[in-house]
Amino acid sequence: MVDVFISYSRANQAMVRQLADAVKREGYSIWWDDELPPHLSYGDVITEKIGSARAAIVVWSQSAAQSEWVRAEADVARGQKKLIQTSVDDRMPPMPFNQIQFASIGDWKGEADHPGWLKVRASLAALCGPGAGASERAPAYAMPTAPPPTAEIAPPAAPAQRMIVGALALLALVAGTAILLLWLRSGPAGTATAAGGASAERLEAPGEADGGSDGGPIAAPERTGSPSPDTSAEPARGEILAHSGTRPLIEEDLEDLSKHDLFLARNEVFARHGRRFRSPALRRHFAQCPWYLPRDGEIRLSAVEAANVHLIWEEEQER
């Protein structure tokens, strides 16, 4: 049994070899037809390999869309709910596969932080589980620690406790300020790294060179998105996209959300890890969520979460 089956057109073999090598580095076993035994029937081998694989990557292109074999392999993978679609020439997959999300990798040169590759990684993790090499890699990216804001939502403390809490808050503020000064000297948030240590510049939203936005390097602050209303009087609430941290999102998951809902859903990914937001509006919003437990320290997102934040941000910019 192999983890990943790759379907493609011979005209795209060089790009497919790069993709196959990258999937192998993630720790997954693969099969594509350069390994076809000469004594076996092509059709029999293909049917067996797709059936036994956990995921099937189809590499669409103009020539692949015209190939009956690629279409047939994609149809089998779709029927078994293991299809991962990519495109090497920004071409929309042919019908009926154009109803399923795909990752554009036409300009991908093997970078670990390329948006299209991040989507493929997230889908592989969802269908196959973490690859054997996952523990050896850094997470998708890490955010610098910002100084904790003054507590606005802490429960009332007893008189004896308030003195202790005040002293600890003062120490935390001094320590946080020192960390912030060191971080500002080291450079903007654009120096955060992705898996393999590559630059995360592709993950940044426009207009965030100051590195001071809530929601991390890929979450634009409310001043660049839709306005954030005063939510101090709103009742407790659940999550907008409760599964955004567990499986890859598709465009259908977002189509009924307003631009403001998308903004909150994007920051919700970070809030789920206990992100302490500097924005009073975001702090008040997530204070109403019973699952939000703010904490100090570094926050790291999984590959699935990073890809979902990208998708939400892209949809947000189109609204």
N, C-alpha and C positions, 0 to 999 in steps of 0.2 A: 504493500500500500504506500502511495505517495501522498504528500500534503497538497501539492498544487499542480494542476494540469494547465498548460499554456497553449492557447489556440491562436494562430496568426497566419499571415500571408508570407510566402517566401520572399516577396519584395521587401519586407521589413525585417529580415533576419538579423541584421546588425543591431537594430534597436532592441529586438526581442532578446538577443544574447545579453545585452546590458541589463535588461529587466530580469532575466533569469539569474544572472550573477548576483544582483541585488537581493532577490528573494532568497537565494541560497545563504547570503551573508546574514539574513535575518534568522537563519537556523531552520528553514523549511526545506524538505525534500521536494524536488520538482520532476516533472516529465514533460518533454516536448519532443516533436517528431525527429529531432536529430539523433535520438536514441532508439529509433524504430529498428527492431531486428529484421534482417533481410529475408528471413524464411517465414515470416508471419504476415497474415493479411492485414492491410492498413485499417480497414473498417473494424475488424475484430479487436485489434489492439486499442484503437481509439475508444470504442465502446467500453472496454474493460477498464482503461485508465481513467476515463471521466467518472465512471461509476464508483471506483475505489478511492478517488481523490476527495479531499475535504473541501477544496475550492478550485474553481476553474477561472483563469484570467483569459479574457478574450481581448486581443489587441486589434482594434478596428482601424482601418485605413480605407482609401478608395479601392485598392485591390482586394483587401479582405472582405469588404462589403459585396464584392462581385464573386467571391468564392463560395461555392455551394458547400464545401467542406467546413469552412469557418462558420457559416450560418447554421449548418447542421449541429456542429459541436456547441455553438452558443445556445441553440434551442434545447439540447439535452441538458446543459448546465443550468439553464433557466428553469426547466421542469424539475430539477433536483434541488432548486433553491441554493445553489452554490456559485452563481455567476458573479464575477467581478469584471466590469467593463473599463477598458482604457482606449484612448484615441491618440494616434501619433501625428495626425495632421489636422487636429481641431475639427474633424468631421463628426457630425452627429451620427450615432449608430443607426443602421437601417431599421425600418419597421419590421417587427413590432418592438425591437430592442430599444428604440428611442424613448420608450416610456420609463426606462430604468436609468438611474444616475450613472454617470461615467466620469473617469478621471482623465484629464488632458495631460499627456506627458511628452508632447511633441518637442518641447524645448528643454526637456530634462537631460542633463549631462551626468547624472549619477549623484547629484547633491542630496544629502540626507534630509534637508529641510525644504525640498521642493513641494509645493502644495499638492500637486498631482500624486507624487510618490507617497506623501503623508496619508492621502485618502486610500491608496492601495494598501499601505501598512495597516491602517485602521481596519479595513475590511478583512485582511488576512487574520488579524488578531481576533476579530469577532467570529470568523468561520472556523479557524484552525486552532485558536488559542495562542498564547505567547510562543514565539519561536525559540528554538534551543539556544540561540545567541542573545535572547532578550536581556538576560541577567548581566551580560557583559557590556551592555550599552548604557549610555546615559539616557534619562527620560527625554521626551520630546523637547522640552526646554525648561528652564528654571527662572523664576522671577526673583529680583533682588528684594530683600526685606525692607519695608518702609517702617518708619517709627509708628508705634501704636497710637491711635488718637485718644483723646480723653474720653473716658467711659461715659456714654450717654444713656445706655440701656441696661446698666448693671442694676440688680435688685437692691433694695435698701439694705444697708449694713447696720449692725448694732453699733452703739457709740464706741465700745472698746475696739471693734474691728475697723472702724473708719480711720483711726490713726494709723493702723498697720497698712490698710489699703492705700491710704494717702502716701505713706512713705514708699511703698512698693511702686506706686504709680510714678512718683518723682524719680526713683531710680530707673524705672523703665524708660521714662521720657529722656533722661540724660543719656542712657545707653543707646536708645533709638536714634537720637540726634547725632551721636558719634558715628553710628553705622551709616546714617544717611550722608554725612559729610564725606566719609571714606568712599561711599558708593558714587557720589557726585564727582569726586576727583578721578575715579577710575573710568568714567565715561558714561554715556546715556544708556537707556535700556536696550538700545539696539545691539549691545554687546552680549546679550543673553545667547546661550548656545543651544543648538538642537542636537539630536542624536548623532554621535560620532564627532562632536565638537565643532560642527560646521556653523558658520554665521547664521543667525536667525533673522537677518534683515528682511527676508521674504515674509516673515510672520508679522511684521509691524504694520499697523494701520497708518495711512497718511495723516500727517499733522500731529504726530506724537513724538517728535524729536526730543522733547524735553524729558521724556521718560517718566512723567509724573501722573499718568492716567490711572484711574481705577480699573481693575480687571486685568492688569498685566500688559505685556507688550502687544498682544493682539486684540485687546479689548479697548475700543475707542471710548474716551470719557464722554459724559453727557453733553459737554459743550460742543462736541463734533457730531453727536447723534441727535435724536429727538429730545425735546426738553423733558426734564425729570420733575414731575409735580411734587408738591408737599404731600407725603404719604403718612404723616405722623398720626392721622386719625383713622387710617385704614385698618380693618380687622386682620387677624392672623390668617395666613394663606399657605397653600402648598406650593409645589414647584410648577413652573410653566412648562418645561420640558423635562419630565422626571427621568427619562431614559437617555438624556444627552451625555451622561457619563458612562453608559454601559454598552451602547451599540452605535454604529455609524448612523447619522441622520440622513434623510433624503429630503428633497425639496418639498415633497408632499407634507412632511411634518411641519413645515414652516408657512405654508400658503395661507392659513387662516389667522396668522399672527399679525398684529399691527407693527409699525416700525418701533414704537415704544416697547411693545412686548418683546420684540427681537432683541432690543438693547438690554432689557432686564434678563432675558433668557441667556444672553451671552455672558453677562456678569454672574449669572446664577451658577455657571460651571465653576467659577472661582469661589463663590460663596459656599459652595458645597464642601470645599476644602478648608473653610474657616477664614477666608480672606478678610482682613480688616480694611474696610474701605475708608479712604480719606474724605470722600464725598458725603456730606450730611444727608443728602437725599437718598443715596444708596444705603447708608447705614440705617436710616429710618425704615426703608422698604424691607430690608432683610431682617430687621429686628422683629417684624411682624410674622416671620416665617418660623414655625416651631422647630424646624430641623436645622436652622442656622446656628452654629456654635463657633463664634469668632475665636481665633487663636493667633499667637505670635509665631514667628519662624518662617522658614522658606516653604513655598508652595510649588509643587511639581504636578504637571498634568500628564496623563497618559497619552499615547498616540491617538486613541479614539477621541478623547476630549479635545486635543489640539485640532484635529481635523474637523470636529463638530463646531468649534469656535470659529474656524475659518469659514465654514459653510454659512453659519449664522451671520457673520460680519459681511460676507459677500451679498447675501440676500438683503441685509440692512441697507447697504449702499444703493441697491436698486429701487428701494421704496421712495 
